Amino acid sequence: MNWIAIAVTFKLAMLTAVVLLVVGLPIAYWLTFSKWRWKFIVESVVALPLVLPPTVLGFYILVAIGPHSPVGRFYSDVVGHPLPFTFEGLLLASILYSLPFAVQPFAAALA
């Protein structure tokens, strides 16, 4: 049995859960109690992974963090290696994909 794959999966799940708690709870609080007129834009961006097919979302993330994008170039300049196909890239994609599944229940619980 490949224990490395299980360890990477467990590490990814734990880090994703922690980051979603730290990032998702403040976003949900703000969405619940904010009176900002354009709040629906943030709600739409947060819910975007729910309406995009996973392959399309993955392609968009790959393009956004690729070596020819500003984010990808910045990351590569700072860290020294490209972001796609690394654990950090996997973590970022997992967070972006899972964000609506954290924010919406948090917002419902706070309402």
Contacts in CASP RR format, 6 or more apart in sequence:
PFRMAT RR
TARGET T0000
AUTHOR 0000-0000-0000
METHOD contacts of the structure
MODEL  1
MNWIAIAVTFKLAMLTAVVLLVVGLPIAYWLTFSKWRWKFIVESVVALPL
VLPPTVLGFYILVAIGPHSPVGRFYSDVVGHPLPFTFEGLLLASILYSLP
FAVQPFAAALA
8 87 0 8 1.000
11 87 0 8 1.000
12 87 0 8 1.000
12 90 0 8 1.000
12 91 0 8 1.000
12 94 0 8 1.000
15 91 0 8 1.000
16 91 0 8 1.000
16 94 0 8 1.000
16 95 0 8 1.000
16 98 0 8 1.000
19 91 0 8 1.000
19 95 0 8 1.000
20 95 0 8 1.000
20 98 0 8 1.000
20 99 0 8 1.000
20 102 0 8 1.000
21 102 0 8 1.000
23 95 0 8 1.000
23 99 0 8 1.000
24 99 0 8 1.000
24 102 0 8 1.000
24 103 0 8 1.000
24 106 0 8 1.000
25 102 0 8 1.000
25 106 0 8 1.000
27 42 0 8 1.000
27 46 0 8 1.000
27 99 0 8 1.000
27 103 0 8 1.000
27 106 0 8 1.000
28 102 0 8 1.000
28 103 0 8 1.000
28 104 0 8 1.000
28 106 0 8 1.000
28 107 0 8 1.000
28 109 0 8 1.000
28 110 0 8 1.000
29 106 0 8 1.000
29 110 0 8 1.000
30 42 0 8 1.000
31 39 0 8 1.000
31 42 0 8 1.000
31 43 0 8 1.000
31 46 0 8 1.000
31 103 0 8 1.000
31 107 0 8 1.000
32 107 0 8 1.000
32 110 0 8 1.000
32 111 0 8 1.000
33 110 0 8 1.000
46 99 0 8 1.000
46 100 0 8 1.000
46 103 0 8 1.000
46 104 0 8 1.000
47 100 0 8 1.000
47 104 0 8 1.000
48 100 0 8 1.000
49 57 0 8 1.000
49 96 0 8 1.000
49 97 0 8 1.000
49 98 0 8 1.000
49 99 0 8 1.000
49 100 0 8 1.000
50 100 0 8 1.000
52 60 0 8 1.000
54 97 0 8 1.000
57 96 0 8 1.000
57 97 0 8 1.000
58 93 0 8 1.000
61 92 0 8 1.000
61 93 0 8 1.000
61 96 0 8 1.000
62 84 0 8 1.000
63 69 0 8 1.000
64 71 0 8 1.000
65 71 0 8 1.000
65 72 0 8 1.000
65 75 0 8 1.000
65 83 0 8 1.000
65 84 0 8 1.000
65 89 0 8 1.000
65 92 0 8 1.000
66 72 0 8 1.000
66 82 0 8 1.000
66 83 0 8 1.000
66 84 0 8 1.000
67 73 0 8 1.000
67 76 0 8 1.000
67 82 0 8 1.000
67 84 0 8 1.000
71 83 0 8 1.000
72 82 0 8 1.000
72 83 0 8 1.000
75 82 0 8 1.000
75 83 0 8 1.000
76 82 0 8 1.000
76 83 0 8 1.000
79 88 0 8 1.000
83 89 0 8 1.000
83 92 0 8 1.000
END
